[in-house]
Amino acid sequence: MRIANLASLVTVFLLGTVLVAQDDDKLLSGPLPGKFIPAPFECMNINGPATGRPRCLVCKFALSPAVLVFAKDPADTLSPFNWTSSSGGDDALNEFLKQLDEAMADFHEERGFSVGVIFLSSAARDSTNNVAETKSAEIIREAMNREKLTKRLSERAKNLKHVVIGYYLSEGPKGFDINPKAEQTVIYYERMKVLENWTYAPEQLDAKHIEAMVKRIRDTLPTKKKPAEVKG
């Protein structure tokens, strides 16, 4: 009997160890729930009020409920000589952005809900973030890569009415601790405090994840107050 009990305890211990190991292996990226947005940062805006200019989306969204999506530029997985179109492997991301855009149509302005998608790309280098570069050929190449990046992201933004798209260097803004292994890092926050963090490895984001994220976001957004009835 004692041997059987001991064996059971060993089994439970091993299962617990496996579960802990699985948790430890979970891909983490960006500030976690309960933490605050680390700092403001400027990204180049592809659409919205600041089209073609750097602007801080964290500052723009202020204390309202907001979603920041840090997504790896699909073209970074392609040859540098084939940066003419986005990869076909990010259909799930496009669907997620579409559903966020629809949510903004329901909650935009009067309910103060905002969404920004920052594509992290090696093509984002320029004279402001790569001041050490002095070779004219490299500076010209950087400018051409940024032009291609802008064109790709502008095409993606055409179908979005409310979601703001921007781009930033591959490593992400300082203090955000974006994991280079993450394909998408989704941060949902309000009053600068992170409510949810969803992180996905390449090819992991799917319809099930999108449904769960959009439902969570919609369920927690404040509802519009109805005008008080005037009693005669």
N, C-alpha and C positions, 0 to 999 in steps of 0.2 A: 504493500500500500504506500509506504513511504517513497519507494522508488518511483511508483506511478505519479505521486504528487510532485516529486522532484522533476520528473520528466515534463509534467504539465507546466511547472514554473519556468523551466528552461525554454519551452516552446513559446510561452507568453513573452518572455524576455527577448527572444530572438525576433518575434514578430514586431515587438515594440521598437527594437533596434532598427529593423528594416523600415518601419514607418518614419522614424526620426531621420534616417538616412535619405528617404524619399523627400522629406520636407527640406532637408539641407540641400538637396540637389535641385530644388525649385529655382527656376530662372528669376532672378530679381533685377529690377532696373528702375531707376528713378526713385523719388521720395515715396515712402510707404505710408499707408493710412495712419492718421494721427500726427504725422509730421507736417511741416509747413513748406510752402513753395520756397525754395532756397533763396532765389534772388530774381530781380528783373533781368531781362536780356533782350537785345534787339535781334530780329531776324528779318531778312529781306522778304517783303510782302509781295505776293504774286497777284493777289486780288484784294478787294475790299477798299476802304477809304484811303489806305496808304499804298495803293498799287505802285510798284516800281521803286519803293523807298523802304529803308529799314525802319522798323517800328517795334516797340515792345508790346507783345500781346498780353503779357501778364498785367502790365499797366493799364492797357485798354479794357481788359475784362474786369479789373478792379476787384470788388468784394462779391460780385455776383457769382452764381453757380457757373462753372466753366469746365470744359474738357480740353486738355492739351494732349495731342497725339504726336509722339515722336516716332517717325517711320523711316526706316532705312531706304535710301534712294535705290529703287530696283536696278537702275543703270549701273550702280557700283558693282554689281555682280557680273556685268557684261564686260566685253573688251573695251578699253578706252577709245578704240577706233570705231565703235558701234554704238555711240551714245545718241541715237536719233529717235528712239521711241522707248516707252516704258515697257517693262517686262510683262509678259502675260500672266505671271505667277501672282499678281497682287489683286486678282478679281475680288477676293474677300475684303480687302481693304477698301476698294472702291464701293462695295455694297455697304460697308460700315459707314463710310462718309456720306453716302446717299441717305441712310437712315438717320444719321445725326443731323443732316441738313433738313430733313423732314421734321425732326423734333424741334429744330430751331424755328421752323415756320409756325409751329404751334406755341412755342414759348418765347420767341424773340421779342425783345424790347420790353413789352409790358410785364414779362416775367423775368427779364434779365438773364437769359441763358446764352452763353457764347461757346463757340468751338473754334479752336485753332489747330491746324495740322502742320507740323514742321518736318519737312523732309531733310534728313541728315545726309549730306552728300560731299564727296571729295571734290566735286566741281564747284563748291561754294567758296573756294579760296580766291581772295582778291588782295588788293594793296593794304586794306585795313586789318586783315587778319594774317597776312603773310608778308610782313614788311621786310623780311630778310631777303626776299627774292629780288634780285637786281638784273638778272639776265632778261634782255628784251624778248627773246624767243619764248621763254617760259611765261612771261607776263602776257604775251599775246595768246599763248595756248590757254592760260587760265581764263582770259576774257572770252575766248571761243567756247570753252567748256561751260562757263556761266550762261552764255547766250543759249546754248543747247538745253541746259537745265531749265532756264526760264521758259523756253518754248514748250518743253515737255510738261512742266507743271501748269502752264497756262492752258494747255489742252485739257488737263485734268480738272481745272477749276471752272471750265465752261459750263459744266452741268450742276455746279453748286451755287446756290443763291445766297446763302448766309455764311457757310463755313469759310473761314479765312485760311488760305494756304500760304506757307512761307518756306524758306530754306535756311539751313545753318550748316556749319562744318560737321563732318562725320562724327566727331566725338561728343557732340551735343554741348549745350551751355554749361559753363563752370558751376559746380555745386549740385548739378542734377544727377550725377552718377549714372548716366545712361550706359547700360551694359552693351558692349560691342557685339555680343552674341544675340541680342534681342532684335527681332525684326520690327516689332511694334511695341511701344511703351505707351499705355493709355492712362492718363492721370485725370481723375474727376475730383474737383475740389470746390470749396466755397469758403469765402472769407479767408482765402489763402491757406486753408487747412485741407489736407488731402483726405477725401472720403473713401476713395477706392483707387487701387492701382492694379491694372491688368497688364501682364507682360507676356508676349508670345514669341516663341522661337520661329525660325523660318518654316513656312508651310503649316504652322500650327493653327492660325486663326481660321475659323470656319463659321458656318451658319449658326451653329449651336452657341458658340461664344458671342457672336454678334447679337443674337436674340437676348441672351442673358444680360449683356452690358446695356443694351438699349432699354430693356425693361427696368433694370435697376436705376438708370438715369431718369427715365420718365417718372418712375414711381416716387422719386425723392424730390423732384422739382416742385416748388411752391405753386399752388393753384391760384388762378386769378380770382380775386375777391369779387363777389357779386355785389352790385349796388344795393344798399339797404332799401327795403320796401317802405314807401311812404303811406302811412295809414291815414285814411280820411276821417 
